[in-house]
Amino acid sequence: MGTFGRRSEILQPATAPAPAGPSPTPAASRVTEAALSRLRAQVMEQIDPVVAGRLAGPALQAQLRALVHDVADRERVEISGRDELQIAEELTHDMVGYGPLEPLLQDDSISDIMVNGPNRVFVEVRGKVHMTDVKFQSMAQLNAIAQKMAATVGRRVDESSPLVDCRLTDGSRVNVVFPPLAIDGACISIRKFAKRKADLRELAAGGSMSPGVALVLEIAARSRLNVVISGGTGSGKTTMMNAMSRLVDHGERIVTIEDAAELQLQQPHVVRLETRPANLEGKGEINQRDLVKNALRMRPDRIIVGEVRGAEAFDMLQAMNTGHDGSYCTVHANTTRDAVTRIENMVQMGQTSLPSRAIRTQIASAVDLIVQVERMRDGGRRVSQVSEVAGLEGDIITMNEVFTFEYEGEGTDGRIRGRWTSPGMRPGFYDRLEYFGLGEAWMRAVREG
């Protein structure tokens, strides 16, 4: 075969030239979508997938464009350079990427991609959702791309296993719902993460919190407080956890536990664990609870659970209560009070015989701080509450507000305006803050807001 720059490299062996077709008529001067589709299919028939698979994206695209030009000439199809480039890009994305989704994945301004079947693709940009003009060629192409995403991390999605959580090589989190559960075709939800990880002060500068809130969360991280980050879907829980984790000492051993690994910690001593679904025989499943239990045997300084959603909540509380201070987890809840109730309900999933008071005692002694994050109607993600879990009075968990976001109106740019207020109370864990020499800094932060 020829060198990289020669058109024959990706051709199938012994490809015979097709007979020349009739000369184009004047009416055929504008190429129809149907003609482009036929041309795309003819190009695909002549590609040797083994050879093409060895080429990098730019090299493959260059050779595909040359091949498109040759096939168009042979078939007497008048095609513009722009159409040649478009077909070459589409074929390259299909072969070494994720088809029509590839440009969206490469666009750093997009935070979420939502595919609702082959003809409806939505994206979120700066907190607002928009429909795109991206379409898949067929239901089969959409299904193939969904399966390719799952296969990236050794998982599968098909009719017998129609739900899957996975991740892409760039860390993006993917959820796939496959037919027959998805009636209108496979549904793909992709959560992208910024390549540059923001810290708390950058989040404060962007309006997600005040400098005082940022300082309080920084002190919480440095003082090894156990923190629960609560919020709805897409509210910024993972972003907040990544920002807080940047303050963990580089000498500490951290074990992270997730369904689909998405946390991106900067420390050198990090062990990343990921759940495993059952195989075709229904065996071999490793869930988050199994991983939390095992993490306790791995000599961690801190345990971080990406999202607590079931019976592993009990084991997480046990870890927080047995010397693993500074551990973090996230939960789905609407307020900090709801987060406490949700943790209690999740513990009861696996410990049905445990009295409610015993569970609440565990929560009150394990959790120090709950941070509520919220995606507001202007698309901005903000800290709406920071609450201290103060203790147990009777059968009720008592909580003190550290900060609360108060709505003040809307600016001319449509952005919500507000301020973070604090009663300035001394927290119950003040002795721990003093132990780390940060007690006065905490009080100054809550006073200044």
N, C-alpha and C positions, 0 to 999 in steps of 0.2 A: 504494500500500500504506500501511498505518497506521504509526504511530510504534512505537518499541521496546516500549512497555508494552502494546500491543494485540496480541491473540492472532493476528491475521491475517497478521502480517509474514512468518512462515516457511512459510505455506501455499503449496502449489502453486497456480499461477494457474487460475482457473475450476474450483475443486474443488467438486463437487456434493455436497450432504449425502447421506449414505447413508440409506436408508429405516429407520425405527425398527423395532427388533426386538420380539419379544414381551416382556411384562413379566416380571421375574424371579420365579421361584417361591421359596417359603421354603427349599427345599433349596439354592438358588443363593446364599445369603447369604454363604457363604465362598468367595472367589474362588480357583479352582484355578490351578496353574502354567500349565496349557494355556490357560486363559482370558487370563491375563496375557500369554502369548506371542502370542495372536491380537490382543490389544489393542495390543501393541507393534508388531506388523506393520502394523496399520491406521494407527497414528500415522505410521509411517515412510512409508507410501504418500502421505501428505498433505503431507510436508515438501518444500519447495523447497530442494534441496541448495546451490544457488548462493547464495541469500539466507542460509541457515543458516551457510554457510562464512564469511560476513563478520562474524558475531557472535562476541564473546568468550565464553568458557566460562560464566560466571555468567549473562550475558544470554540465551544460548542455552538454558541449563537452565531459567530462569524461563519462557521462552515455551513450551518443550516441556512443562513441567508443566501450564500452562494448556491446551495442546492435548490432553494426556492426559485431563484433566478433561472437556473438551468431548466427546471421542470416547467416553469411558466413559458420559457422560450419554446421548448419542445411541444408543449400543448397549445401553442399559439394563443396564450392568454395574456392580454395586455394588463400589466400590473405596475403600479407606481412603486418607487423606492420606499415610500412610507408603508405601503401594504406588505412589501417584502420584509421589512423590519418587524412589522407587527406579527406576521406569521412566525418568523424566526424567534421572536421573544416568547410568543405563546407556547411554541413547541419546546423551547428551552425550559420555561417554567414548568411545563408538564413533566419533563424528563428529569430535571435535577432540582425542582422546587415543588411548589404546591399549586400549580396551575394558575387560574385567575386571581387567587388570593396572594400570590407572591408580591405584586407591587404594593398591596395593602400592608403586608408584613414588613416591607422595607421602608414604609413611610413612618418616620418617628413621631409625627403629629397625631397618629391614630393610637388610641389606648385600648379599644375593644373592637373586635370584628365579630359580627353575628350573621350567620348564614341560615336563612329559613327556606331551604329548598334551593333548586338550581337557579332560580330567577330573582331571588330577593336577598340581597346582601346589604347589611347595614353596618355602619361604623360609628364609633364615638370619638369625637374630636373636642377637646377642652370641655368635657362634661356634657356635650350635646350630641344626640343621636341623629344621624342622617342616613337616608337611603342612597346607595351608590348605583351606578350603571353597570356594575360588574355582573356578569352572567356566566354560568357554566354551559358548555356545549350540549350537555345531556345529563340525565340523572346518573348514568353510568360513570361519567367523569367525576361528578360530585362524590359518589360512593367510593370510587377508587382513591380520591384524595383523602377522604376521611379515614380509610383503611391504612393509607400510607402514613398519616400522622400517628395513628395508634401503633403501627409497626416500628416507628422510630425508637420507642422505648420498650419494645418487646411485648406490646399488648395487642389485642385483637378486637375488632368490632365487626359484627355480622348479625344475621337474624337471630342466631342462638345466643348472642351476647351483645345486645343492642345498646348498652350504656357503657361508656368508658371515660375515665379521666386520665389524661396523659400530659406530656409536655413536649415542646419542640426543643431543638438543640440550642436555641438562643434563650431558653428559659421561659418562653411564653407558655401559659397554662391553657390547656384545651379540654373542652367537654364535648363529647359527641353523643347524639341520640340518633340511632339508626332505625330505618324501617324494620318491622311494622309499627314500632312505637311512634315514630315520626311519620305522620300520615302523608305530608306533602314532600317527602324526600328528606335525606339526612340533614340534621340541624347541627351546626358546628358553632361553638362559642369559644372565642380565643381572647384571653386576657394577656395583653402585651405589657411588658415592664420596661421602663426607661433604661437605656443603656448606662446612663450616668445616675448613680444612686444619690438621692438627696439626703442631707442630714437634717436634724431638727431645726437648725437655724435657717436653713434654706426654705424649709416648709413654713416657718414663721414669716420669712420675707415674702413668700408667695401668698400670704393671707390665710393659711390653714390654721394658724394659731397665733397668739400674741407672743412676744419675747418672754413674758413671764411664764406662760404655759410651757414654752420650749425649755426654759431653765428648770422648771419643776420636773419635767419628764427626764431631762438630763441627769438631775440629781437622783431621781428614782432609779435610773439605770446604774449610776455609779455607786449607789448605796445598796445595790442588790435587793431591791424590793421585788416581790412577786407581782407581776402586772398581767391583767387580762385586758385585751383590746377587743372592744365590742363594736358592732356596726352591721349595717345591712350589706347586701351584695353590691360590690362595686363602690363601697364607701371609702376605701383607702386603708383597710386594715393591714394588708401586707406591706404597703408603703410605709405605714407608721412603724410596723415591727422592724422592717429593715433599717429605718432611721434610728430607732432606739438601740438596735443591736450593734450599731457602729460604735457605741460607747462602752461596749464590753471590753474588759482588759484582754490584751492579746495573749496573756499567759494562761487564760482559762480554757478548759476543755468544754466545748459546747456540742451537744447532741441534738440535731433537729429531726423532727418526725412529721411527715406529710403524706397525704394521699398522692399528690403529684408535686414533686419537688419544685418549689418556686422561690423559696427564700434564697437570698444571695448575700451571705455574710462575708465580711472582709477579713475576719480573723484567720490566722494560720491553722489553729487547732480546732477544726470543725469536722464532726462526723455526721454525714447526711444519710438518713434512713427514709425509705419510701415503701409504702404498702404494696402488696402483690395480690392481684385477683386470683380467684380459683381457676384451675385449668379446665379443659374440656370435660373431664370426669367429675368436676365439682370439688376437686381436692387441691390442697396446697395453698389455700388463701392465708395471707398474713395481714391482719388488720392493724389499725393504729393501737389498739389496746395491747396486742402482742408486742409491738415495738416499744411502747412506753414501759412495759414490764421489763423487757430486755435492756432498755436504756439504763435502768437502775443498776445493772450489773456491769456497766461500761465505765465506771468511775467518772461520771460527768460532773462538772462544776455547775453547769446550767443545762436545763432541758427546755427546748423550744418546740411546742407543738403548733404546726401551721394552722390547723383548725380543729377544735374540739367539737365533735358532733354526735357523740354517742357515749357508750359505757366507759370509754377511756378517760372520761372526766374524773372518775373516782381515782384512777391510778395517777393522773396528773396532780390531783390534790394531795395524794399520798407523797408524791415526789416533792412537792412544795413544802410539805410538813416534815420531811426527813432530811433536811440539810442541804437541799438543792436551791438555796436562795437565789433570787435573780432570774427565776424561770419565767417564761412568757408563753401565752397561748392566745388564740383568737376565738371568739364565739359570734354567732349571729344573734343579735338582739337589738331592740329599738332604743333602750335606755340602759343606764348602768344598773338600775334596780331590776329591770327585766333580765339582764345578764346573770344576776345572782339566781333568779328563779329558774332560768334556763339551765344553768350548771346543776342546780339541785335536781331538776327533772332528768337530766342526762345521767347523773349518778344513779338515780332510781331505776334506769333501764337495766343496769347490770347488778344492782344491789337491792333487789326488791324487798329483802327482809330488814334492811337498815332503816331505823326510825328517822323521821324527818329532822328531829332535833339533833341527832348524831351527824347527819349530813350537813346541817347548817353550822354546827360546831366546827366541822372540818373546813368548810368554806371560810368561816370567819377567821380561823387561825392560819389558813394557807394563803389567802389572797390579801394583798396590801392595797392595791390600787386598781381601779377600773377606768380605762380611757374609752370614751364613746366618740366614734368618728361618724360623720354623716355626709352624704352627698346631697347638697341643698338644691333648690329649684333653679338657681342660676348656673348649675353645673359644677360649682366649686365644692371641694371636699374640705371640711373643717372639723376640728375638735369641738364637739358640742357640750361635753361634760367631762370632768375629771373628778372621780369620787373615791374617797377612802372607805374601805370596809373596816368599820370601827370595832365591831365586836358583836356579842349576842346579848340581848336583853329579853329574858323569858324565852320565847320561841321565835323571836324576830331578830333578823340580822340588821344591825344599825349601820347607817352610812352617813358620812359627812361630805358635803360638797367642798371640793377644793377649788374648782373653777366651773363656771357656767357661761355659755355663750348667750348673750342677750341681743335679740334682733332690734335694730334701730331704723331700718328702712332700706331703700334701694337707691343706688347711685344712678347718674345719668347714663352710665355705661351698662346698666342692667345688673350690676354686681350687688349682692346683698351687703349691707353695712351693719356692723354690730361691734360689740365689745365683750371681752371676757372679764367677768366679775368674780370676786372671791370674798368670802366672809373673813378670811385671814386667820382661821383657827389653827391652833397647834395640833398636829396630827398625833394619833395614838402611837405611831412608830417613831416619834421624835427622838427617842433614845438611840435608835439605830442610826438616824441621821447624824446625831452628835458623835456616835462612834466613828463615823467616817469623816467627821469634821465639816459637815454640810448642813447642820441644823439652822444656823443663822442665815445661810444663803437661801434655804427653803423659805423661811419666814419673810425674808426681804422680797423674794420672787412673788409670793402670794399677796403681799401688801402693795407691790407696784403693778401687779397684773401683767 
